[in-house]
Amino acid sequence: MRLAESFAQQRRDNIDLSGVAAIDPQLTLLPQIEANGMIHMAGFFPSVPTQVNFELAYAPAGGRWRLFALSVSFGQAAPTAPQSLAPRRASGIGARGRRASEG
């Protein structure tokens, strides 16, 4: 699917994304290499009136990282701290080095 087709509805709705060009993204999932060898990251642009959320996946190809998947959504969400796959060392019962999505 071509990029223009993917964003056809947003273009019909006249959603203006030009504001995100001047805003630094806030990452909610730090870039990390997944088990499938792809780099995965997610975050949002805290733009007003509509926040732009994104998720990206890059695949290795010919010695370079190439965009493999792109997801964009619009809405309002509270900022969250970035997640990391690195195990955390903590004292006490229940300290685990798992991703938040693993429950």
C-alpha positions in Angstrom: 0.0 0.0 0.0 1.3 3.4 -0.9 1.8 6.1 1.7 -0.8 8.4 0.0 -3.4 5.7 0.2 -2.6 5.1 3.9 -3.3 8.7 4.8 -6.2 9.3 2.4 -8.7 9.7 5.2 -6.6 12.2 7.1 -6.2 14.2 3.9 -10.0 14.2 3.3 -10.5 15.3 6.9 -8.0 18.2 6.3 -5.8 17.2 9.2 -2.8 19.5 9.3 0.3 17.7 10.4 2.7 20.6 9.6 2.9 21.5 13.3 4.8 18.3 14.3 7.7 19.5 12.1 8.6 22.0 14.9 8.0 19.7 17.9 10.3 17.0 19.3 8.7 13.6 19.6 8.2 12.1 23.0 9.1 8.4 23.0 7.0 5.9 24.9 8.9 2.9 23.6 12.7 3.5 23.2 14.2 2.1 20.0 15.0 -1.5 20.5 15.9 -4.5 18.4 13.2 -7.1 18.6 13.6 -10.9 18.4 12.7 -10.7 14.6 15.7 -8.4 14.0 13.7 -5.3 13.5 14.1 -2.0 15.3 10.8 -1.0 17.0 9.9 2.3 18.6 6.8 4.3 19.5 5.9 7.8 20.8 3.8 10.9 20.1 4.1 14.5 19.2 2.4 16.6 21.9 0.7 18.8 19.4 -2.4 20.9 20.0 -5.3 20.5 19.4 -4.6 16.9 18.3 -1.8 14.7 19.6 -0.1 12.6 16.9 0.8 9.1 18.1 3.2 6.9 16.0 4.8 3.5 16.0 7.7 2.6 13.6 9.5 -0.6 12.7 12.7 -0.8 10.7 14.1 -3.8 9.0 17.7 -4.4 8.0 18.2 -4.4 4.3 21.5 -4.2 2.4 23.4 -3.0 5.4 20.9 -0.2 6.1 17.7 0.2 8.2 14.7 0.6 6.0 11.2 1.6 7.2 9.1 -1.6 7.3 5.9 -0.4 9.1 4.4 2.9 10.1 1.3 3.4 12.3 -0.1 6.9 13.0 -3.2 7.7 15.1 -4.7 10.9 16.5 -6.1 11.7 19.9 -5.4 12.8 23.4 -3.2 10.8 25.8 -1.2 11.5 29.0 2.5 11.4 28.5 4.2 8.2 29.7 7.8 7.4 30.5 9.8 5.4 27.9 9.9 1.7 28.2 13.1 -0.3 27.8 13.9 -4.0 27.5 16.9 -3.7 29.8 16.2 -5.7 33.0 16.0 -3.5 36.0 17.7 -4.3 39.2 15.5 -3.6 42.2 15.4 -4.8 45.7 12.3 -6.5 47.0 9.8 -9.1 45.9 8.4 -8.9 42.4 11.2 -7.1 40.6 11.3 -8.5 37.1 13.1 -7.6 33.9 10.1 -8.0 31.6 8.5 -5.7 29.1 5.3 -4.0 30.3 3.3 -5.7 27.5 4.2 -9.1 29.1 2.0 -8.3 32.1 
